[in-house]
């Protein structure tokens, strides 16, 4: 997902979840799918502490980096991780989409100069977002218990397997030279955090329970992705809240 689209999606999640979170904040135990809430909250606090460092860096990055350059950086990292999307296209049986995504990856890697630019979109090759957790969901695997992991953030029993897979399908992983991969990984983390600045400001200014907001925003986004933007209404039963 490009930087611009990621920011738009983050804001959409904020607006759609805000009312739900406000209601959930009154429930001390949360959902039944959060049996590890005490541990998760501890890890959430660790991540919040780490964010005290990376957020100012991300804000400085946005302030000094022209938007065109930031877009190219986001495009580069999106393209480097796109093999994971292609793999899960085929694992989900989306063969036409998989072939389209192969074309998208090849076009952006070559004509787009390593993914810095996105000519594939102009050619009608639509960007998709697939991963192993979505693949399990498509084939009927339930999300299981919610997890928040140090450094990695929100996840679930179903989704956690995508962490190692996404690492092994990231082209940066195969550079093999730490003097290159470490700076690129740091830049990727800063770029990702910069894309979420608007969403985090909303949470901070609204004085919401950031843990519950993160949990519900994550669950809603995952449901949205598994059903390709058209989840069944019964997936979220209001009686649970």
C-alpha positions in Angstrom: 0.0 0.0 0.0 1.4 3.3 -1.0 2.1 6.0 1.6 -0.8 8.2 0.4 -3.3 5.3 0.4 -2.1 4.0 3.8 -2.7 7.4 5.4 -6.2 7.5 3.9 -7.0 4.0 5.1 -5.7 4.8 8.6 -8.0 7.8 8.8 -10.9 5.7 7.6 -10.3 3.1 10.3 -10.1 5.9 12.9 -13.4 7.4 11.9 -15.2 4.0 11.6 -13.9 2.6 14.9 -14.0 5.7 17.1 -17.6 5.2 18.2 -17.1 1.4 18.8 -14.0 2.0 20.9 -15.8 4.6 23.1 -18.3 1.9 24.0 -15.8 -0.8 24.5 -13.7 1.4 26.8 -16.3 0.9 29.6 -15.7 -2.9 29.6 -12.7 -3.9 31.8 -12.5 -7.4 30.4 -12.9 -6.6 26.7 -13.8 -9.3 24.2 -13.7 -13.0 24.7 -10.9 -13.2 22.1 -8.6 -11.3 24.4 -7.8 -13.8 27.2 -4.2 -12.5 27.3 -5.2 -8.9 27.9 -3.0 -8.4 31.0 0.1 -9.5 29.0 -1.0 -7.7 25.9 -1.4 -4.4 27.9 2.1 -4.9 29.3 3.5 -5.2 25.7 1.3 -2.3 24.6 2.9 -0.2 27.2 6.4 -1.3 26.0 5.4 -0.4 22.5 4.1 3.0 23.7 7.4 3.6 25.4 9.3 2.8 22.1 6.9 5.1 20.3 8.1 8.0 22.4 11.3 7.7 20.5 10.2 6.9 17.0 7.2 9.3 16.8 9.3 12.5 17.1 11.7 11.0 14.5 8.8 10.3 12.2 7.5 13.8 12.7 10.9 15.2 11.9 11.1 13.0 8.8 7.8 14.3 7.6 8.9 17.9 8.3 12.1 17.8 6.3 11.4 15.2 3.6 9.5 16.4 0.5 6.2 14.5 0.0 7.4 13.2 -3.4 10.5 11.7 -1.9 8.4 10.2 0.9 6.1 8.7 -1.6 9.0 7.1 -3.5 10.4 5.7 -0.3 7.1 4.1 0.6 6.7 2.8 -2.9 10.2 1.2 -2.6 9.4 -0.7 0.6 5.9 -1.7 -0.7 7.5 -3.2 -3.8 10.2 -5.0 -1.8 7.5 -6.8 0.2 5.1 -7.4 -2.7 6.3 -11.1 -3.2 4.4 -11.9 0.0 1.2 -10.5 -1.6 1.8 -12.6 -4.8 2.5 -15.8 -2.8 -0.7 -15.4 -0.8 -2.7 -14.6 -4.0 -2.0 -18.1 -5.2 -2.5 -19.7 -1.7 -6.0 -18.2 -1.6 -6.8 -19.5 -5.1 -6.8 -15.9 -6.6 -4.9 -17.0 -9.7 -6.0 -14.1 -12.0 -5.1 -11.6 -9.2 -1.8 -13.4 -8.7 -0.8 -13.1 -12.3 -1.8 -9.4 -12.3 0.3 -8.8 -9.2 3.3 -10.5 -10.8 2.9 -8.1 -13.7 2.6 -5.2 -11.2 5.8 -6.3 -9.4 7.8 -6.7 -12.6 6.7 -3.3 -14.0 7.5 -1.4 -10.8 10.8 -3.2 -10.3 12.0 -2.4 -13.8 10.3 0.6 -15.3 9.6 1.9 -11.8 13.4 1.8 -10.9 13.3 -0.8 -8.1 9.9 0.3 -7.0 10.7 3.9 -6.4 7.9 4.8 -8.8 4.5 3.2 -9.5 3.9 3.1 -13.2 2.0 -0.2 -12.8 -1.0 1.7 -11.3 -1.1 4.0 -14.3 -1.2 0.8 -16.5 -4.2 -0.5 -14.6 -2.4 -3.1 -12.5 -4.3 -2.6 -9.2 -2.4 -2.9 -5.9 -3.6 -5.6 -3.5 -2.9 -6.4 0.1 -2.7 -10.1 1.0 -0.8 -12.1 3.7 -0.7 -15.4 5.4 -3.2 -14.4 8.1 -5.7 -13.4 5.4 -5.0 -16.7 3.6 -5.9 -18.7 6.8 -9.0 -16.5 7.2 -10.1 -17.1 3.6 -9.9 -20.8 4.2 -12.0 -20.6 7.4 -9.5 -20.4 10.2 -10.8 -18.3 13.1 -8.7 -15.4 14.4 -8.1 -16.9 17.8 -6.8 -14.9 20.7 -5.7 -11.3 20.1 -2.0 -10.7 20.6 0.0 -7.5 20.9 3.7 -8.2 20.4 6.7 -6.1 21.4 8.0 -4.3 18.4 5.5 -5.9 16.0 2.4 -4.5 17.5 -1.1 -6.0 17.1 -1.6 -9.5 15.8 -3.6 -12.7 16.6 -3.0 -16.4 16.8 -4.1 -16.7 13.2 -2.0 -13.8 11.9 1.2 -14.2 13.8 2.6 -16.7 11.3 2.8 -14.0 8.7 5.7 -12.3 10.7 8.4 -14.8 9.7 6.9 -15.4 6.2 6.8 -11.6 5.5 10.5 -11.4 6.6 11.5 -14.2 4.2 9.6 -12.8 1.3 11.0 -9.3 1.8 13.6 -8.7 -0.9 15.6 -6.5 1.6 16.2 -9.7 3.6 18.3 -11.1 0.8 20.7 -8.2 0.5 22.8 -9.9 3.2 24.9 -6.9 4.0 24.1 -5.5 7.4 25.5 -2.1 6.6 22.7 -1.8 4.1 19.9 -3.8 5.6 20.0 -2.1 9.1 19.7 1.5 7.7 17.0 0.4 5.3 15.1 -1.4 8.2 15.3 1.8 10.3 14.1 3.9 7.4 11.3 1.5 6.8 10.2 1.7 10.5 10.3 5.5 10.4 8.3 5.7 7.1 5.7 3.3 8.4 5.3 5.3 11.6 5.1 8.5 9.6 2.1 7.1 7.7 0.2 6.6 10.9 0.8 10.1 12.5 -2.7 11.3 11.8 -4.4 8.2 13.3 -2.2 8.4 16.4 -3.0 12.1 16.9 -6.7 11.3 16.8 -6.3 8.7 19.6 -4.1 11.1 21.7 -6.5 14.0 21.3 -9.6 12.0 22.0 -8.2 10.5 25.3 -9.4 7.0 24.2 -8.0 3.8 25.8 -5.2 3.4 23.2 -5.0 -0.4 23.9 -8.7 -1.0 23.1 -8.6 1.4 20.2 -5.6 -0.5 18.7 -7.2 -3.9 19.3 -10.6 -3.0 17.7 -9.0 -1.0 14.8 -6.8 -4.0 14.1 -9.6 -6.6 14.2 -11.9 -4.5 12.0 -9.1 -3.9 9.4 -8.2 -7.6 9.3 -11.9 -8.5 8.8 -12.1 -5.9 6.0 -9.0 -7.3 4.3 -10.0 -11.0 4.6 -13.4 -10.3 2.9 -11.8 -7.9 0.3 -13.6 -4.9 1.6 -17.0 -6.5 1.9 -17.3 -8.3 5.3 -20.6 -9.9 6.3 -22.4 -7.8 8.8 -22.8 -10.7 11.2 -19.0 -10.9 11.7 -19.2 -8.3 14.5 -22.0 -9.0 16.8 -22.9 -6.0 18.9 -23.9 -8.2 21.8 -20.2 -9.1 22.4 -19.4 -5.5 23.4 
